[in-house]
Amino acid sequence: MKATIVMLASMLMVSCANAQKVDEANVPAKVKEAFTNKYPGVKAEKWEKENTDYEAEFDWNKIESSATFDSNGNFKEFEQEIKSSELPKTVVDYCTKNFAGYKLSEASKITDASGKLMFEAEMEKGKDHFDAIFDEQGNFIKKSEPVSEKDND
């Protein structure tokens, strides 16, 4: 199970580093159809391509959310922003202890297609930030490479 979580976190980290904005007209019909079927009545505000996957960003119950699908329209994961106070205490404690000088700027919970839950803590210092991924018990899995805001433009 831990190997699966590590693999999923690794894929998430790599995909986040390679995300590119994509016009909705360039999103495969299968992907748009899968999104519409999974989230009826919801409009994707923005699409990104992450390697061969597509991520739709949208508001779900007035909360910033995203869903990722492969190019065939298969659902991969759902990510939803949460308050930092909703993270397990072990996550906050780990970030405070191990990422000195960084502040916790955003938090998310990620549920994959099989229902496994992970947490993401975005750590920020000036224009630099990275994501730290934790399992549902709050155990650290991995962190992405730091990215500068200027690199994200």
N, C-alpha and C positions, 0 to 999 in steps of 0.2 A: 504494500500500500504506500509506504514512504517513497519507494522508487517511482510510483505513478505520480505522486504529488510533486516530487522533484522534477520529473519529466515535464509535467504540465507547467510548472513554474518556469522552467527553462524555456519552454516554447513561448510563454507569455513575455518573458524578458526579451527574447530575440525579436518577437513580433512587434513589441513596443518600440524597439530601437529602429525598426525598418518601416514604420507606418508612414504611408503617404496619402494625402488627401486625394479623393477620386470623385469625379462628377457622377451623380446618380445615373446619368445616361450610360456610363461605362460600367455600371454594376450589372453582372449577369442577371437575366430574368429569373432564373431559379433561385438566386439569392434574395432578390426583392420579394418574390412570391413567398419564400420561406419566412422572411421577416414579417410580411403582412399576415400570414397565417398564424404565426406565433404571437404577434402583438396586433390584433385587429383594431383598426381605428387610430393607430399610432403612426405618426409621421416621423421618419428619420430626418433629423436636422442636418446631419453631416455623415458622409461615408468616408472610410479610410480603407486602404488596402494594406494588409500586413502580410508580406510574402505572398502566399496564394489565397489567404483568407480575407474576408470582408467584414468590417466592423461598422455597425450602424450606431450612431449616437442619437439619443432621444430622451425625452422626459417621460418617466413612468411613475404615475401617481405623484407628480410634481417633484420628482427626485431625478437628478442627473444620472443617466444610465447608458449602458451600451450592450450590444449583443454581437457576438462574432459567429460567422457562418463560413464553412468552406466554400469553394467555388461551385460545388454541386448543390448548395443550399442546405447542407447538414448543419444543424445547430451545434456550436462548440461550447460557448460559455456566455454567461450573463454577468455583467459587472454593474454594481450600483454604489453610488457615493453614500457614505455614512458619516456621522459625526465622529470625530476622533475619540470622543468619550464612549462610543459604542464598540471600540476595539477592545479585545480582551486585555486585561491589566498586564498580562505577560508580554504582550506586543509593545505596549507603551513603555514598560520598564526596560525591555530589551533595547528599544530605540534610544531611550534616554542614556542608557549605560554605554552602548556600543557605537552610537553615532553622535558623539559630543561635537558641539558646534553647529549641528543641523537642527532645524525645527520640523516638527511634524506638521506639514501643510495641508495634506488631504488624506482621507482614508476611504477605502472601498472594501466591499465584500464581493467575492467572485464565486459563482456557482457554475461548475462545469456541467456538461450534458448528462453525466451520470449522477449529479446531485452532490458531488463533493464540494465542500466549502473551503475557501481560503480567504485570507485577509491581505490587503495591500496597504502599506503605509508609504506615502510619498514624503521623502525627506528633502529639505531645502536649506541651502545656505547661499545667500546672495542670488546669483543667476544660475547656480548649479543645483541640480536635483537628481535624485535617483529613487527607485521604488524598491521597497523591501517586502518580500512575500513570506507569509506565515501560514501554517496549517490551521485547521479549525480549532485546535487546542491552544493556539498562540505560539507554537514552536517555530523558530526561525527556519526558513528553507533556503532563501537566496536573496541577493540584492543585484539590481541591474548596475551596469556601469554608469557613473555620473554623466549627466548630459548638461550642457550649458544652454540657457534659453536661446542664445544666438544660433546654436546648432539646430534648434527645433524649427526655425523659421522656414 
